[in-house]
Amino acid sequence: MKQGTLKANAVKLASIEVNFMEPASGKMTAKAAFVSLTTGVTHGWTTHQVWSPQTLMKLRELTESMELDLGAFHFLGGAEDVVGAVGPTTTPGATPTGGLGEYLGENHKEDADPA
């Protein structure tokens, strides 16, 4: 291993991936570059997953705005808020967490008929 003074003097967000199917807060991973503002050279990459309450609040605002846009595009008359308790949403191929899905899912894979 070697050490020295990093030539990069800035960090630039390159991309984010957000998984809203994770627990209620969601999971967000950012990829960022360490860059030199003088030369424009990228000196390295990093990922990050720990966020401040302010960033998580802004993520919730972005989510709400995006869902309104999706509703305006896909629903006649736009979208409306869901009233009442709503269970978790699953992604295609995800293992359900209760009822028949639990029986057929991850907890009983050894009983499943191989496909």
C-alpha angles and dihedrals in degrees: 000000000000132000136200144127114307113238091210115097100179142043120221125195108234104176144341133213118199124190110195091180090074118089117311096287093054125222120266126186121187127198115207137179128224104224140178111235088201099054103016089231119146109226100184150335134242140178127219135194107167113096137185121241088251092056091047090050090052089048089055089050091050091048092052092049093048092048089052089052091048091048092049090053100042106031128065106245093012130271132313131197118268111247121213133013115331122194124225119288118233130213120231109280093015118136110250115231103221149028120008090346090061091051092049095037138070098321093062105033090130089062094049120109107247111243 
